[in-house]
Amino acid sequence: MRADLHVDTLWRLEEKGGGLTPDRDDLQIDANRCREGKVSLLCTAVFTEDNRADPWEHCCRLLDVKDRLSKDPEEDFRSITSPTDLQDLELGTTGMLATIENARCLEGDISRLEQLHERGVRILGVTWNGANELGQGVLDDHHQGLTDFGQAAVKRAAELGWAIDVSHLNREGIIDVCQTGAPVLATHSNARALHEHPRNLSDELLKLLAQSNGLVGVNIFPPFLAPSSEAVTLDTVVNHVFHLMEIVGKDRVGLGTDLDGISKTPLGFRDHRDLDLFESALRKNGLDEESAANVLGGNFNKWWSSWSDCQNL
C-alpha cells in the first residue's frame, strides 16, 4: 500500500468547493491521480493558519469537507480511523485519515480533543510555524518547550489513541513531546544536515525521534530540500530519504508530500502520478525493492499498526 502522510487538500477544497473524483487542474490531488499513483491512504490535514480569527469554526468546516467526500457514493475517498479500516477499503478507494495541523483550533479547550476524536482525527500536529497555546513553532521560537496546556493536550491526545506530529514544532517542544512517551512522528519534515532550513530536523532531533520509535515523512517542497540556487530533482528527495534512514533506520521513513499546501514540486515529481518514478529513483540509488516500497507506505502502515493495536481507537 502507498500512503502520503501529509496533504492539504481539505483546506483547498473548503476554499474552492467541489469534489475530487473529477480531474482537478486547480489542485495537486484528485481521484485519478491517486488511482494512477496507487495511493491507498492520504493523511488529510485539518490546517489552521496562525492568524485566523475563527480557528475552531474553520477546523470544523474542513472536517465537514472530509465527511462530505466520504459519504458521497460518487467519490472514491472514505474516512478511516484505523489500520483495519484501511485494509477493509474497496479496491480503487483511497482512505482519508484526519490529522490536525496547528492545535490552535483547540483555543485552550482540551475537551475539544474528544469532539475531534468523534470526528475521526487521530494525529495531533502541535503547532504551525508560529506560537500557540501549546508551544512554539519554528518561526516563532523563543527556545521554550510545551506549555502546561500543551503538556496536558499531548497527554490527553495520547490517551485517546492519537499520535503526535512534531513537524513545525521547535526543538524544545519536540524534546518535550518525545519525553511524554506518546506515539510521535514528523509527517512532513526533512534533514537539516543536508539543507539548513528551520523546518528541517537536525540529526540530534532525528536521533531522539528514533529513540522514541518515531517516524519521519520526507517533504517534497523544493525550499525544504536545497538552496534556491540549486535545481531540485527526484534525486534530491532521495538524498534526504537516505540521510533520514541513516539516522532513524530504514523502517522509520515515509513520504509526506505536502501536496496542495505547496506551490511547486521537484523536477520529475509532478504529484502522485510520479510515485513509480520516485520508487525507481530509490532503487537506482541502491535501495532494495522492499525497502523502497516501504518508504512509499509500508513503513507507515507497520508503524501505525504497532501502536494502534494497544490504543483506544
matplotlib code that plots the C-alpha trace (Angstrom):
import matplotlib.pyplot as plt

x = [0.0, 1.1, 0.5, 1.0, 1.4, 0.5, -1.7, -3.5, -6.4, -9.2, -8.0, -8.1, -11.5, -13.0, -11.9, -12.7, -15.6, -16.4, -15.1, -12.0, -13.5, -13.4, -10.0, -9.0, -6.5, -6.7, -5.5, -2.5, -4.6, -7.7, -9.1, -7.5, -4.0, -4.4, -5.5, -2.6, -0.2, -1.8, -2.3, -4.3, -4.1, -4.0, -3.3, -5.6, -4.5, -7.0, -4.9, -5.4, -3.3, -1.7, -3.7, -7.2, -9.9, -12.1, -9.8, -12.3, -15.0, -12.6, -11.4, -15.0, -15.6, -12.6, -13.9, -17.2, -15.5, -13.9, -17.2, -18.9, -16.4, -16.6, -20.4, -20.7, -21.0, -19.6, -16.4, -13.5, -12.5, -13.5, -12.8, -10.8, -9.5, -7.5, -5.3, -8.2, -10.4, -7.6, -7.4, -11.2, -11.4, -12.8, -10.3, -9.7, -10.8, -8.4, -8.6, -8.6, -7.0, -7.7, -4.8, -4.6, -2.1, -1.9, -3.7, -4.5, -8.0, -8.4, -8.4, -7.3, -10.2, -8.9, -12.4, -12.3, -10.0, -12.9, -15.0, -12.3, -11.8, -15.5, -15.0, -12.1, -9.0, -6.1, -2.9, -2.3, 0.1, 1.1, 1.8, 2.2, 5.0, 4.0, 3.4, 0.0, -1.4, 0.5, 4.0, 6.2, 6.7, 10.0, 9.3, 8.3, 10.9, 11.9, 13.5, 10.8, 9.1, 5.5, 3.3, 1.3, -1.7, 0.5, 1.6, -1.9, -3.2, -0.5, -1.2, -4.9, -4.5, -2.2, -4.8, -7.4, -5.1, -3.6, -0.1, 1.7, 3.1, 6.1, 6.5, 6.7, 7.4, 10.5, 13.4, 12.4, 8.8, 9.9, 12.1, 9.1, 6.8, 9.3, 9.6, 5.9, 6.1, 3.2, 3.5, 5.4, 6.1, 7.1, 4.7, 6.4, 10.0, 13.4, 17.1, 18.7, 22.2, 21.5, 19.8, 19.9, 16.2, 14.2, 11.5, 14.1, 15.1, 18.7, 20.4, 20.0, 16.2, 16.2, 18.1, 15.6, 12.7, 14.4, 14.8, 11.1, 10.2, 9.1, 8.7, 9.6, 7.8, 10.0, 8.6, 8.9, 8.7, 11.9, 12.7, 12.9, 15.2, 18.0, 19.1, 17.2, 20.3, 20.2, 18.0, 15.8, 15.1, 13.9, 17.5, 17.4, 14.4, 16.2, 19.3, 17.1, 15.5, 18.9, 20.1, 16.9, 17.3, 20.9, 19.8, 16.3, 16.5, 15.2, 11.8, 11.2, 11.0, 7.9, 6.6, 4.7, 4.5, 2.7, 0.7, -2.0, 0.0, 3.0, 3.5, 6.0, 7.5, 10.8, 11.7, 10.4, 7.8, 4.5, 2.4, 1.2, 1.3, 5.1, 5.4, 6.6, 9.4, 10.2, 10.3, 12.6, 14.9, 15.2, 16.0, 18.5, 20.4, 20.8, 17.6, 16.2, 12.7, 11.0, 12.6, 11.7, 8.1, 8.1, 9.1, 6.0, 3.7, 4.7, 6.7, 3.8, 1.3, 3.5, 4.3, 0.6, -0.4, 2.3, 0.8, -2.8, -3.2, -3.0, -4.8, -8.4, -9.4]
y = [0.0, 3.6, 6.4, 10.1, 11.3, 14.9, 16.7, 20.0, 19.1, 19.7, 23.2, 23.8, 22.2, 24.3, 27.3, 26.1, 23.7, 20.6, 17.1, 15.0, 12.4, 14.8, 15.9, 19.0, 21.2, 23.7, 21.1, 18.8, 15.8, 14.2, 10.7, 9.9, 10.9, 8.9, 5.9, 6.3, 6.6, 3.6, 5.7, 3.9, 6.5, 10.2, 11.8, 14.8, 17.8, 20.0, 23.1, 26.3, 29.4, 31.1, 34.4, 33.0, 34.7, 31.6, 28.6, 26.2, 27.0, 26.6, 23.3, 22.0, 23.2, 21.2, 18.1, 18.8, 18.6, 15.3, 13.9, 15.1, 13.4, 10.2, 10.0, 10.7, 7.5, 9.2, 10.0, 7.4, 8.6, 7.3, 8.4, 5.8, 5.8, 2.6, 0.2, -2.3, 0.4, 0.7, -3.0, -3.1, -0.3, -1.3, -1.6, 1.7, 3.7, 6.0, 6.3, 9.7, 9.8, 13.2, 15.0, 18.3, 20.8, 23.5, 22.8, 26.5, 25.2, 24.0, 27.6, 26.4, 24.0, 20.4, 19.0, 19.7, 16.7, 14.4, 16.2, 15.8, 12.2, 11.6, 13.2, 10.8, 12.8, 10.5, 12.7, 16.0, 18.5, 20.7, 24.0, 25.5, 28.0, 30.4, 30.0, 29.0, 27.9, 24.6, 25.6, 27.4, 26.8, 27.1, 30.6, 32.0, 30.1, 31.5, 28.2, 27.2, 23.8, 22.9, 25.0, 23.4, 23.3, 21.7, 19.0, 18.3, 18.2, 15.9, 13.6, 13.6, 13.0, 10.0, 8.6, 8.9, 6.8, 9.6, 10.1, 13.5, 15.2, 17.4, 18.9, 22.7, 22.4, 23.9, 21.9, 22.2, 21.3, 18.2, 17.1, 17.6, 15.5, 12.7, 12.6, 12.1, 8.6, 9.4, 7.9, 10.5, 11.3, 14.1, 13.8, 16.2, 17.1, 16.8, 16.6, 19.8, 18.2, 18.3, 21.7, 24.3, 25.3, 26.0, 23.5, 20.7, 18.4, 18.2, 14.9, 15.5, 15.6, 12.7, 10.5, 11.5, 10.5, 7.2, 6.5, 7.3, 4.8, 7.7, 8.0, 10.8, 11.6, 13.3, 16.5, 17.3, 21.1, 22.4, 25.2, 22.5, 20.3, 22.5, 26.2, 28.2, 28.3, 24.5, 22.5, 20.2, 16.8, 13.4, 12.6, 15.5, 13.9, 10.5, 12.1, 13.2, 9.8, 8.1, 10.5, 10.1, 6.3, 6.6, 8.3, 6.8, 3.5, 2.1, 1.2, 4.7, 6.8, 7.5, 10.1, 13.3, 15.3, 18.4, 18.4, 21.1, 23.0, 23.8, 26.0, 23.8, 20.3, 18.9, 18.3, 14.9, 14.8, 16.4, 14.7, 11.1, 10.2, 10.1, 7.8, 4.9, 7.2, 8.1, 4.4, 3.7, 6.5, 5.0, 1.6, 3.2, 4.7, 1.3, 0.7, -2.8, -3.4, -4.0, -1.0, 1.3, 0.2, 0.7, 4.3, 4.8, 3.5, 0.2, 1.7, 4.0, 1.1, -1.1, 1.8, 2.8, -0.8, -1.2, 1.5, 1.5, -2.2, -1.1, 2.2, 3.1, 3.6]
z = [0.0, -0.6, 1.9, 1.9, 5.5, 4.8, 2.2, 2.5, 0.2, 2.7, 3.1, -0.6, -1.1, 1.7, -0.3, -3.8, -3.3, -5.4, -5.1, -6.1, -8.4, -11.5, -12.7, -10.7, -12.6, -9.7, -7.2, -6.9, -5.8, -7.3, -7.6, -11.0, -9.7, -6.5, -8.7, -11.1, -8.1, -6.4, -3.2, -0.5, 2.2, 2.5, 5.9, 5.3, 7.3, 9.1, 8.7, 10.6, 9.8, 12.8, 12.3, 11.7, 13.6, 13.6, 14.2, 15.7, 13.2, 10.3, 11.7, 11.8, 8.2, 6.9, 8.7, 7.1, 3.7, 4.6, 5.7, 2.6, 0.4, 2.5, 2.3, -1.4, -3.4, -6.4, -4.7, -4.3, -0.8, 2.6, 6.1, 8.1, 11.7, 12.0, 10.0, 10.0, 8.2, 5.7, 5.0, 4.5, 1.8, -1.5, -4.3, -6.0, -2.9, -1.0, 2.7, 4.5, 8.0, 9.6, 11.2, 13.0, 11.7, 14.3, 17.6, 17.8, 16.8, 20.4, 21.6, 25.0, 25.5, 26.0, 25.8, 22.0, 21.6, 22.4, 19.8, 17.2, 18.1, 17.4, 14.0, 13.1, 14.0, 15.1, 14.8, 16.6, 15.0, 17.9, 16.1, 12.7, 12.2, 15.0, 18.7, 20.1, 23.5, 23.3, 22.3, 19.7, 16.0, 14.3, 13.0, 16.4, 18.5, 21.9, 22.9, 25.3, 25.4, 25.7, 27.8, 30.7, 28.4, 25.7, 28.0, 29.1, 25.5, 24.3, 27.3, 26.6, 22.8, 23.6, 26.0, 23.1, 20.9, 18.8, 17.6, 18.0, 14.9, 15.6, 12.1, 12.6, 16.3, 17.8, 19.2, 22.9, 22.1, 20.2, 23.1, 25.5, 23.2, 23.0, 26.8, 27.2, 25.7, 23.3, 19.7, 17.8, 14.2, 11.9, 9.0, 6.5, 7.5, 6.0, 7.1, 8.3, 7.8, 4.0, 3.9, 6.7, 7.0, 10.2, 9.0, 8.8, 11.6, 13.0, 13.5, 17.2, 16.9, 14.4, 16.8, 19.5, 17.3, 16.6, 20.3, 20.7, 18.0, 15.8, 12.0, 9.6, 6.3, 3.7, 2.3, -1.4, -1.2, -3.0, -0.5, 2.2, 0.1, -1.1, -1.5, -4.2, -6.3, -6.8, -9.1, -7.0, -8.6, -7.5, -6.6, -4.1, -2.4, -2.5, -0.8, 2.1, 2.3, 2.6, 5.3, 7.3, 7.0, 8.2, 11.4, 12.2, 10.4, 7.1, 8.7, 10.1, 6.9, 4.9, 2.5, 3.5, 0.3, 1.5, -1.8, -2.1, 0.5, -1.7, -4.8, -6.6, -6.7, -7.7, -11.3, -12.3, -9.5, -10.5, -7.9, -7.1, -10.8, -10.4, -7.4, -9.6, -10.8, -7.2, -6.3, -9.3, -8.2, -4.7, -6.3, -8.7, -5.8, -4.1, -2.0, -2.3, -3.6, -0.3, 1.4, -1.5, -1.3, 2.4, 2.1, -0.1, 2.6, 4.1, 6.9, 8.0, 7.9, 10.1, 12.4, 12.7, 13.4, 16.1, 18.3, 17.3, 18.4, 22.1, 21.8, 22.3, 18.6]

ax = plt.figure().add_subplot(projection="3d")
ax.plot(x, y, z, "-o")
ax.set_aspect("equal")
plt.show()
